[in-house]
Amino acid sequence: METFTYSGAMSSEQLNVEKIFLTTYIMSFEKFKELTNQRKLLNEIILSGKATEEQLAVQINLETIILDSCKEKIEQAVKETNTGDFNTEIITILSKRINDVYMLLFKKFKYDITLVSSYLEFCSKNKKPFSEYKIVLDDIMDTFHSDPEVYITGAHHALNECNDIESARRYIAIGIKFHDDFKKLYVEEFWIEIQNLNKTGDISIQTALKKYNSIIQQFKNDIHIHIDLVDTIFNEKIKMSQLHCIIIRDMIDKQKENELMWQKLSKIHLNGYVYNYDTEIIQKVQDPNRIDCIKNCICTYNKALKEAKSIMNKRKLWELFLDDVIEIYSSSDTDNQTNKVFINKLADQTFSQAYRSGIMKMPRHFIFWADRNHYDKDRELAVLKRGLTVSNNDVDLWSKLFKYYINRDFLRNAMAVLFESVSIIKEKSLPLWEIMEFYVLNTEEDMVEKFYRQASIIVKIEEINLRFRPEYLEWRVLTFDIESGRQIFSILKFLEPKCHDLYKRMLRFETLNIIANDERHIKYMRKLYNEACNKFGHMDVELWYDCIRFEYMYGIPSLVDVIFAAGINLLEKPSYKTKLTEMKTELDVQFRLKREVIHIED
């Protein structure tokens, strides 16, 4: 293994420069001495071959913080003195120190994309010449083959930070060699050529075109990679060229039967481009009018629907069309009255056509169209019902129909929807039951008991039963009294599945009801705790804690050890047993001190 030192790489003069600068501007002599000792200790660990990846990463972070502090101090001093004359040798010294630790990390450990990115960022921030660390980056690209993202990071850095297109091309080529199924590498390969074309003008168009044709040939009929290539060249930073026309023409010719192609073309038109199908030329409109862009988008969908050859193709096109209309509607400028009127009309016409023709199949589209018809309650109701005939397992549609009736106080209709939904979507209907609970508690007092009996006992859905049984109990106690709560508890506790929270809620009420340590009541509560612990004590540490605390406070303290032993035996996870032991120790101390205080007062 290659040896590595901090101080060995520095001359005594450099070490003195560092000491003077740091102790003058950054830290005290004591802190500097502590830093020096830490560096020496790490150096010894490194020389012994026992340094860990984490230790080296921590040291890089520490040295980087010091370096940044030095840079800030130098910038401040230059600004205050209004001259550029300030000794910056400290920056070189610290940069070399950090670079050495990175080199050791790369040599000793498996690095990843985060570490490589961190190193390249360090090089850029400290304006290291590419020639100084290119050999390191080349070595990373030639030896590290487990993560394809590393090649993309290296290529971007070589091109954008170092203006070295040949290295960027080579890094991507190595990545493709080892990850030929990772499509992003091919897209990034094309992106490199597009950026180069953007810098050089049409001189490089043939190189970019050749790369594009190669990718298209390799991934025939892959609409997704074709769309990725389109997104690449239609980046706002890229100048328009002949290549734009070629890629769009190819996408239309090769993917004309794919609905995703038409959606992509529609979005391109929406963003202010215009494609002429006759001349096969695409142009960017200067200062495009928003309404004109929307019209071009809609015309594209209409053309696609006209040319669609199958019902399935047409249905998918309509789904995308309606989604995009919703997106246009949601992102519209509400302050512009002309645009607002146009987009409202567009949404109404498009959805009305889809609804009347029976094309609309997606629940989200029915919900949007119902909301657009909220002013016409009959139409809104018809849309929601139609939606449920098409897709009766959608929770949002059921919720929307349920709220339609609840908001109008049509309780009988709402209850009918509630029971129908639970028979179809089962436990997914829980949100509707929660809305109904809130409604009856606030507006229909005479319906509350009936609702809770339905939700807790009659409807045989576990998630709904367990959710409302504790609420039923609490309502009985708060509305009537504890005795009423006990009556309903005696019924609910025997129902399956057993309800954990039901017992905890009952124990809370019974604890609040303790008066002067009534012996009969204490025995009753002890029995209640015993039932709860036997049923749920395998996974609830807090329950055992409450039981022990209860005996300390109201019952027989000598039972505490028996209860604790039972808890340790019944709890399933070792972590639960450890937690209970800690909690019991705290209670022992708490109540021992309490007894001592009482004894002193007596």
Secondary structure as GFF3:
##gff-version 3
##sequence-region A 1 602
A	DSSP	three_ten_helix	7	9	.	.	.	ID=ss1
A	DSSP	alpha_helix	12	21	.	.	.	ID=ss2
A	DSSP	pi_helix	22	26	.	.	.	ID=ss3
A	DSSP	alpha_helix	29	47	.	.	.	ID=ss4
A	DSSP	alpha_helix	53	81	.	.	.	ID=ss5
A	DSSP	alpha_helix	89	108	.	.	.	ID=ss6
A	DSSP	alpha_helix	113	125	.	.	.	ID=ss7
A	DSSP	alpha_helix	130	143	.	.	.	ID=ss8
A	DSSP	alpha_helix	148	156	.	.	.	ID=ss9
A	DSSP	pi_helix	157	161	.	.	.	ID=ss10
A	DSSP	alpha_helix	165	178	.	.	.	ID=ss11
A	DSSP	alpha_helix	183	200	.	.	.	ID=ss12
A	DSSP	three_ten_helix	201	204	.	.	.	ID=ss13
A	DSSP	alpha_helix	205	218	.	.	.	ID=ss14
A	DSSP	alpha_helix	223	233	.	.	.	ID=ss15
A	DSSP	alpha_helix	242	255	.	.	.	ID=ss16
A	DSSP	alpha_helix	259	270	.	.	.	ID=ss17
A	DSSP	beta_strand	273	276	.	.	.	ID=ss18
A	DSSP	beta_strand	281	284	.	.	.	ID=ss19
A	DSSP	alpha_helix	290	307	.	.	.	ID=ss20
A	DSSP	alpha_helix	311	330	.	.	.	ID=ss21
A	DSSP	alpha_helix	337	356	.	.	.	ID=ss22
A	DSSP	alpha_helix	363	372	.	.	.	ID=ss23
A	DSSP	alpha_helix	377	390	.	.	.	ID=ss24
A	DSSP	alpha_helix	395	406	.	.	.	ID=ss25
A	DSSP	alpha_helix	411	425	.	.	.	ID=ss26
A	DSSP	three_ten_helix	426	429	.	.	.	ID=ss27
A	DSSP	alpha_helix	430	443	.	.	.	ID=ss28
A	DSSP	three_ten_helix	445	447	.	.	.	ID=ss29
A	DSSP	alpha_helix	448	453	.	.	.	ID=ss30
A	DSSP	pi_helix	454	458	.	.	.	ID=ss31
A	DSSP	alpha_helix	462	479	.	.	.	ID=ss32
A	DSSP	alpha_helix	482	492	.	.	.	ID=ss33
A	DSSP	alpha_helix	500	512	.	.	.	ID=ss34
A	DSSP	alpha_helix	519	536	.	.	.	ID=ss35
A	DSSP	alpha_helix	541	553	.	.	.	ID=ss36
A	DSSP	three_ten_helix	557	559	.	.	.	ID=ss37
A	DSSP	alpha_helix	560	570	.	.	.	ID=ss38
A	DSSP	alpha_helix	574	601	.	.	.	ID=ss39
###
